[in-house]
Amino acid sequence: MAQARDGLLAGKVAFITGASRRIGRATALGLAREGADLLLNARSAHDEVEGVAAEVRALGRRAAVMMGDVTDEAAVARMAEEAAAAFGRIDILVNNAAIRRQAPFTEMTYADWREIMAVILDGAFLMCRAVLPVMIAGGGGTIVNIGGVSAHIGARHRAHVAAAKAGLVGLTKALAVEFADRNVTVNCVAPGKIGGERSASAGVSPKMPAEILLGREGEIEEAAGMIVALCLPQARFMTGQTVHVSGGLYMP
């Protein structure tokens, strides 16, 4: 086992939704390397998220798996209660759970629309509402919502995803305003085209836009690195912002 070291997040507890793979997994490991203990959520990928928990423990940090659907209000309340009971506090929340299906807009059903909205936007709402009282009771903390570049430049056949991710930008700003006096910062990371193996729910990966200034896809660790950075003490003066990790594809 790797020897635990004191890090900038030593003593802190982070809750990550959608933590079984890709950006969620990389963020969990990045936060663990900075000293945080981890609460790892997945809806159904039990073996994968247990594997991430084992990796966190190998870094000398505590890890607990929280299986549950972020669109289920009762399940979210249960996870928040179990998390607080297990580790006593929640200092960081990363709303990463998402699905990214695709369909031509005129063929998109309302069920298609609601499925995406429920996971990306409703899930973030439910998680924030359940975790914020615990976070505030512990003296404040950090929320990072994971948006996407499609909310800012659009995307063919992904109107539901773009709309849901745009909703996260609004939620980020609203919560930043409402909870600033409770020592809670709220920011959004918007990844662009990120490479690596994708889950089945992500749909077909679109072609890499020619407008990416750096001329390549991003790496999972590059997106996760920005999320981790926003959770560090040095980022405490930053709130209500959307940070783009897109290789220059979008420059607000």
N, C-alpha and C positions, 0 to 999 in steps of 0.2 A: 504494500500500500504506500502511496506517495505521502510524504510527511506534510501534515497540515502547517500552514504558515499564516501569520497574521496578515490580513489584507485590508484594503480600504473599506471593505464591507463586513469586516469581522463583527459578529454579533447580530447581524441583520438577517432577516428572513424574507425570501422572495417567493412569490406565487406566480407561476407561469402557466397559462392555458395553452393547449396545443403543443405540449412539450415533448412529444415523442420522437420528433424528427426535424431535420432541416434547421430553420432559424430558431425554433423553440429549443431544440436540443443544444445547439451551439450557444445560445444565450444562457441556458442553464449552466453549462460548463464554464462559460466566461465569468458568470457571477460567482460560481463556486471558487474559481481561481482567485477571485478578489475577496474571498472569505465568507460569502453568504451561505446560509443553509437554504435548502430548496424544497418547495412544495410544487409537485409536478402533476399537472392535470392532463388527462386524455379522455376521450369519450369511449373508445373501443380498443385502441392499440395497446392493450395491457402489457404484453410481453416487451414491446418496444420501449414503453415508458419506464418499465421496471429496469430495462437495460440502461437507460439514461440515469436512473436513480443509482444504479450500481457504479456508474462512472463518476457520479458526484461523490459517492462515499469513498471511492478510491482516491479522491483528492483530499480526503480527510474532513469532509463536511457531512452534515446530516441531510437526509433526503426522505421525503414521504410522498407516496403516490396517492393522488386524489382522482379516482375514476368518477366521471360524471359528465353529463351533457350541459354545456353552458347555456343552452336555450331553455332548460328546465328550471323554473324558479325555485322549486323545492330542493332540487339537487344542488343548485348553487348555494343556497342558504346552508344546506348540510355541509358542503365542502368548506365553507368559510368557518363554520362552527368547529368542525373537526380540525381544521388547520390551526385555529387559535388555541384549541385545547392541546394539540400536539406540540406546538413550538412556542406558544405563549404570546406571539406577536406576528404581525405581517407588516413589513416595512416597504416592500416593493411589490407592485402588481404589474405584470406584463400581459396585456390582452393580445394574444397571438393566434388564438383559435380562428380558423377560417376555412371555407371551401370556395373553390373558384371554378364553377361550371361555366359552360358557354352555350349560347343558342342565339340565332337571329332574333332581333327584338320582336318582330311581328309573329314569331312562333313561340315566344317565351310565355309560359303560363303563369298565372298568378301564384300557383304553388312553387314554381321555379323561383320566382321573385322573392317570395316569403322565406323560402329555405335559406337563401343567401343572406337576406336581411337578418333573419333570426340568429344565425351563427355569428356573423361579423358584428352587427350593430347591437341587436338585442342582447347578445351574449356579453358584450363589453358593458352595456348598461347594467345588466344584472350583477356582473362581477364587481363593478365599481360600487354599486349600491350596497352589496353585501360586505365588501372588504373595507370600505372607507371608515366605518365606525371603529373597527379594530385598529386600523392604521392611525387614526386620530387619537385613540386612547393611548397609543404607544408614543405619542409626541410628534406624529407627522410621518411623511414618507414620500414615495415616488410612484407615479403611475405612468407607464409607457404603453400607448396604443399603437398597434402595428397597422399602418395604412398601406397605401400602394400608389404607384405613379399613375395608374389608370384613373384615379379620382381627379387628376389634374390635367391629363392630356387626352382622356377618353380611351376607349378600347372597343374594337369591333366585336360584336356578339357577347359583350360582357357588361351590358348596361346595369345589371343588378349588382355586380361586383363593384363597378365604379361608383354607383350611388351609395352603396353601403360604406365603402371606404371614405367617400366624401363626408358621410355622416359622422365618421370617427373624428374628422377634423373639427367639426362643429362641437361634438361632445368634448373633445380635448380642450377647446377654448372655454367652453361654458364651465367645466369643472375647474379649470385653472383659475378662473375668476372667483368662483364660489368658495373654493377651499384654500386660497392663498393665505388667508389669516389663520388657518389651522396647520400651517407648515407643510402643506402638501403641494408638490409640483406635479404637473400633468403635461406631458409632451407626446408627440406622435412621430414615429419613424416611418417614412414612406420609401420602401425599397423599390428599385426599378427592376430590370431584367436580371434575375439571380439564377445562376446555373446550378448544376447538381441534379441528382435524381429527384423526381417529383412524384407526389402521391397521385393515386388514381383520381381523386376528387379535384385535382388541379386542372384537369382537361388537357387539351393539346397545347403545348408550349408555342406561343406565337413566335414568328421569326424575329430575330434581333433587329430592332430599328436601326437604320443607318445613322440616325442622329445621336447615338451614344458617342459622346466626344472622346471617351477613352478607348473606343473601338473594341470593346469586349464585354462579355457578361460579368456581372459582379459575382463574388464568391460569398457563400453562406456566412463565413466568418466575418466578412466585411460588414454585412448588415447587422449581424449579432454584436459586433464590436461597437457600433454606434449605440445600440440599445444599452449595452453595459455602461458605456460612457455617460449616458444620461442618468444612470443610477448612482454614479459616484458622487462623493461630497463636493467635488469641484464643479458639479453641474447644478448646485442648489439655487443659483441665481437665474436659472433658465426655466421658464414655464410658459405654457400656451403656444408652443412652437411646433411646427411640422418640419422635420429635418429630412431632406431627400438624400438617399443613398442610391444614385442612379447613374453614376458615371458621366454626369452632365446632360443626360437625356432631357431633364426638366430643370430649369433655373428660374425660380420665382423672382 
